[in-house]
Amino acid sequence: MHHDNFAFSVKQITKIEGHASLDVEVKDKQVTKCRFAITDFKRFYTKAVEKKPAVAAPSLLSRICGTCSNSHIMASLKAVEQALGIQVSEQTLTRRELVNAGLYVRDHALHLIVFVIPDLYNLDSLLDFDENDPVQKTMIENLFKLKAAGNHLAIFAGGRAVHAPDMVVGGFTKAVDLKEVPNLIAELTAVRPIAIELVNLFSNVNFSLVRNNRYLALTGENHYDYLFSHTLKDNQGRIIPDTEYREHLQHVAIPYSQASGYQFDGKDFMVGSLARVNINKQILHPNTQKDLADILSRFPSNNVYDNNVAQAIEIVDSIDRAMDLLQAGNFDHQPAVAATQKSGEGIGIIEAPRGTLFHHAVVEDDKIKSYDVIVPTGQNQINIENDLKLLIGKNMELTEDKLQFECEKLIRAYDPCMSCAAHFLKFKLKKAK
């Protein structure tokens, strides 16, 4: 049992992408300090691409993160192609959709299986499951089949599951191997029931923290508009063109964190799977809506842990969309579309697995003049911290170990990516007199 005053620190939060810490102080039963700090070292990607050929920017910026690499490529492609006046073909759009579907399946599955499922069973890690228990062994093997299907889909469409080499400005460098299409359809068909079981697993978890959050996501007529839409929507129904998105974001310097935080119109907000399903559940694939109707009825939800449920739903949705595209077979290879101008400005906003990803390119004489990237974790950072304050305030009777665990569990529900969040550095140099 806690006293009215206590403090604790978590120097390394486990089972997340990258490095983060948490420092908490409570005085007279009031949370006086709650510092969620992203501790990955800053890197200079957006500065490093300046004066580089614009066509090289997507590949270079994919190195912001190994896990999120294909998202950065596609957001950068969207920005650079707009700046260079390039309109890609329908075949290119189809293949990018498949890369994105593979990314959603792989990335969500990785997070849910490796990072979150141990919490459901009160285990420290996936390695603590009993391989001699046939039920546990089968569950883990099946779940990794799901992740593998996402990898295979991305390899087919983009050349590799991460840092996809075949996606370039204007199109793709090579044709797909059409012999793989029947194999992919068969594999996706086989793992779809596993994905539905994953949705059921997380929908029955009783983790709960409810706060009246603000949500934001790209929207459109179909799920694939997560790649191609130029329109954002919040949970109040307000529509925002992508050209105005940056104007609504306020940069917040967080002195104890290596990553910048953001507010939307002066308030905290959330991006990611929960935001997308809250705002866009009516544009999920019809088969997804049919088979998951009961679970979808709980959305919109203000329970942050339903982000895990939403990720599992998006795995099913991505499988359904990918099978449609594979069966349609629109894969005729065409040369990459050439630029129509040497200078321009482009915005590339897509829905990466972790949320709304913003790329902004200014191109001058075929070279990058300036570049800006705002990642989902940066946008969620203040919201995470405010949720932690609420969580701590509601659970002061817990022992320190249990309260720390609850805090880590909440952070994991957001699926943050610290490598992305600490991708750039702005600084001022003051010379001594």
LINQUIHU-V742050 format. One record per backbone hydrogen bond with DSSP energy under -1.0 kcal/mol. NH is the residue of the N-H (numbers start at 0). CO is the residue of the C=O. If there is no record, write none. Layout:
BEGIN
NH:CO
NH:CO
END
This chain:
BEGIN
5:25
7:23
9:21
12:19
16:415
20:36
21:9
22:34
23:7
24:32
25:5
26:29
28:3
29:26
31:24
32:24
34:22
36:20
38:18
42:421
44:422
47:43
48:44
49:46
50:367
51:48
53:365
55:52
56:53
59:55
60:56
61:57
62:59
63:60
64:61
71:67
72:68
73:69
74:70
75:71
76:72
77:73
78:74
79:75
80:76
81:77
82:78
83:79
85:80
92:88
93:89
94:90
95:91
96:92
97:93
98:94
99:95
100:96
101:97
102:98
103:99
104:100
105:101
106:102
107:103
108:104
109:105
110:106
111:107
112:108
113:109
114:110
115:110
116:111
118:115
119:115
120:116
121:118
122:117
127:124
128:125
132:129
136:132
137:133
138:134
139:135
140:136
141:137
142:138
143:139
144:140
145:141
146:142
147:143
148:144
149:145
150:146
151:147
152:148
153:149
154:150
155:151
156:152
157:153
158:154
165:157
167:170
170:167
172:165
177:175
179:176
180:177
183:179
184:180
185:181
186:182
187:183
188:184
189:185
190:186
191:187
194:190
195:191
196:192
197:193
198:194
199:195
200:196
201:197
202:198
203:199
204:201
210:301
212:210
215:269
216:232
218:230
224:221
225:222
226:223
227:223
228:224
231:239
232:216
233:237
234:214
236:233
239:231
241:229
243:240
247:244
249:262
251:260
256:253
257:37
260:251
261:377
262:249
263:266
264:247
266:263
269:213
275:271
276:272
277:273
278:274
279:275
280:276
282:279
283:280
288:284
289:285
290:286
291:287
295:291
296:292
297:294
298:295
303:208
305:302
306:303
307:304
309:305
310:306
311:307
312:308
313:309
314:310
315:311
316:312
317:313
318:314
319:315
320:316
321:317
322:318
323:319
324:320
325:321
326:322
327:323
328:324
330:328
336:169
339:83
340:83
343:362
345:360
347:358
349:356
350:225
351:349
351:354
354:351
356:349
357:373
358:347
359:371
360:345
361:369
362:343
363:366
365:341
366:363
367:51
368:361
369:361
371:359
373:357
378:374
379:375
380:376
383:379
384:380
385:381
386:382
387:383
388:384
389:385
390:386
391:387
392:388
393:389
397:394
402:398
403:399
404:400
405:401
406:402
407:403
408:404
409:405
410:406
411:407
412:408
413:410
414:411
417:16
420:416
421:417
422:419
END
